[in-house]
Amino acid sequence: MQIFERCNYADRMNFAALADRRHDLPRPGLEIDTSFRKTWSRLAGHLVDVGLSKRIGKLAMKHKTADRINRRNFVGTSVAAGAMIAMSEPLVAQTTGKKTFTILHTNDLHSNLVGVAPVTDYTPLTLNDDNTRGGFARLANKIGERKAATERLGPVLVLDAGDFSMGTAFAAATRETGAELRLLAVLGCDATTFGNHDFNLGPDGTAAAIGAAVNAGQVPVILATNTDFSAPAQTLAELQQLGAQGRIRSYLVIERGGIRFGILGVLGREAAAYSVSAAPVTFTDPVEAARATVAMLRNTEKVDVVIALSHGGVHRNPDGTYTDGPDVLLAADVPGIDVVVGGHSHTVLTSPIMANGRTPVVQAGHNCRYLGELTVTIDGDVLNRPGFAGDLQPD
C-alpha cells in the first residue's frame, strides 16, 4: 500500500514562495517547472489534501466487475486524504486505440492565496512543523508533482470550477491586481468558469479583475457558457470587450496528446440566484446551454471528450453520502458530457458520483485545501467503468 508523503513545502507570508526555486515552485509568469516531469509513478486517481504536515490516511481500492456502458471505455476515480489508489491493474500508457488522460481540478479557491492555520501554529519560514493548509504555493507544488506522475500516461488538463475570488482580505484588491486569475495562470490552469462570488463586486468589478490579469499577461480562459453579458449597459462594456478578445468564451477546444477536448462552463440555477450583484448580467438555463454547446462540440468541433465545469454543487444525503445535486443533474440531463468538474457546495468527494451510472462528477473541497485528480482511459466507442470500493484507514 502506497501513501502520499506529507506536503514538504511550507507556505510563505507573501508571494515570494512562488519564486523560491529551492522548493521547486514556479516563478511568477512561468509555467510549472519542467523538471517536475522527470520522475514518474503509477496512479489511478485521488484527491490530495494540500499542505497537511503529517500523513493522514490510507485508501485501498478493490477492483470489481466492470459495468459495460455505451460510448467510451472509462477508468477513473477520485479519493481523499492525501492517499494514492492501489488498483488490481495499473492504468495503461497511451497506446493505439486506447488513450489515457488526467484532469487535475480545483474549485472554490476563494482568494486563499496563502495557507491558513491558527496564528499560534503558523511558522511560514520553516517546514513541516505546523498545521497550515492550502495556499497557492502548496498547490503549485502539488500540481507539478502530480503532473510529473501522470504525464507518461497521456495528456494532463488543469481545470478550475469557479469562485476563484472572494473569501479573504486579498479579494479587496482583486480589481486592481487580478491576483487570483494571475496565480491560476502560473499554476498552468487551462480554464476556469464563473462562480456566484466572482460577481460580488459587480460586473464591472469582475471585468476589472480579469483586465488586470490580462494586462499582466497572465490569465486562464474563462468559460461562461450560460452567462449573458450582451445587454447594452455601460457596466458591461469591459466584459463585452473581454469576450470579443476571447478571454471569456462559451467553450474551449484543446488538442493535446492526440485527444481533442471540448470544455464548457456553466453556473447552476441555485448559484445564479445568489449572484445578486451580477446584474445586468443574466444566466440562462445551464442544462439547455450545455446541450446546445455539447451538440456544437460533438458535431462541429468533432471533439473526443466533453468536460463541463459546473458551479452548481452536490447535495448531502442524510446518511452522509452524495448522489444528487445540480452538478449530477447536469450530467444526467446532458448525456453528451463525459466528465463534470463541479464546485459551489465545497464538497470533498472521496470518489466520483456516477451520474446515471456513466458520467463521473467530481469536486475538491474549497480554499486550496485539496487538489482533485481524475484519470480516464478511453477505448473506441465503448465505455467500461470498473467499480471501486474505498476504505479510509488511519495511518
Buried (B, 14 or more C-beta within 10 A) or exposed (E): EEBBEBBEBBBBEEBEBBBBEEBBBBEBEEEBBEEBBEEEEBBBBBBBBBBBBEBBBBBBBEEEEBBEBEBBBBBBBBBBBBBBBBBEEEBBEBEEEBBBBBBBBBBBBBBBBBBBBEEEEBBBEEBEEBBBBBBBBBBBBBBBBBBBBBBBBBBBBBBBBBBBBBBBEBBEEBBEBBBBBBBBBBBBBBBBBBBBBBBBBBBBBBBBBBBBBBEBEBBBBBBBBBBEBEEEBEBBBBBBEBBEEEBBBBBBBBEEBEBBBBBBBBBBBBBBEBBEBBBBBBBBEBBEBBBBBBEBBBEEBEBBBBBBBBBBBBBBEEEEEBBBBBBBBBBBBBBBBBBBBBBBBBBBBBBBBBBEEBBBBBBBBBBBBBBBBBBBBBBEEEBBBBEBEBEBEEE
